[in-house]
Amino acid sequence: MLSRESGATLMSAVTAFIYREARLQDEHAYEAWEALWTDDGVYWVPANGDSIDPEKEMSIIYDNRSRISLRIKQLLTGKRHTQTPQSRLRRLVSNIELMDEQPGGDISVASNSLVFESSLRDDTIWAARNEYRLRHVDGELRMAYKKVTLVNNEKALFTLSFLI
């Protein structure tokens, strides 16, 4: 169990990391966002509820580390027509919680977020619960896992051609 001081220090570092990740996504800083991942990272946005098995059921996104890299390369081509011009984005992140420390030093974290997207199509608000598994790599926090459970993931969704 963490002492009060080390718990507060860890919470501060985790909160700063999550805020930075949100800013990089909002600014379309794709390469910097990609650098936040560990080599074994998994990025998952489930469809049709939050208790599905991504190996057996459809997901909106279920990317391993090489697929995350490919997704970034595709975004950087400028050929994502749904992102021409790029959506204007702003995230509000709240309810950041340290859930537990896992064997091997991974840190489980959860938060809520609202993403406001303004595009040629329309303005859209995306609400989600985010689960992270963070890990210290070379003294810096990195994402080993991120799950974004959209509140409305059981409905037909507009394209998610930006980073959710």
Salt bridges, closest charged atoms under 4 A:
GLU21 OE2 - LYS146 NZ 2.70
ASP26 OD2 - ARG90 NH1 3.91
ASP26 OD1 - ARG91 NE 2.82
GLU27 OE1 - ARG23 NH1 3.41
GLU34 OE2 - ARG65 NH1 3.13
ASP40 OD1 - ARG135 NH1 2.94
ASP63 OD1 - ARG67 NE 3.82
ASP63 OD2 - ARG71 NE 2.63
GLU97 OE2 - ARG129 NH2 2.92
ASP106 OD2 - ARG133 NE 3.13
ASP106 OD1 - ARG135 NE 2.77
GLU117 OE1 - ARG121 NH2 3.36
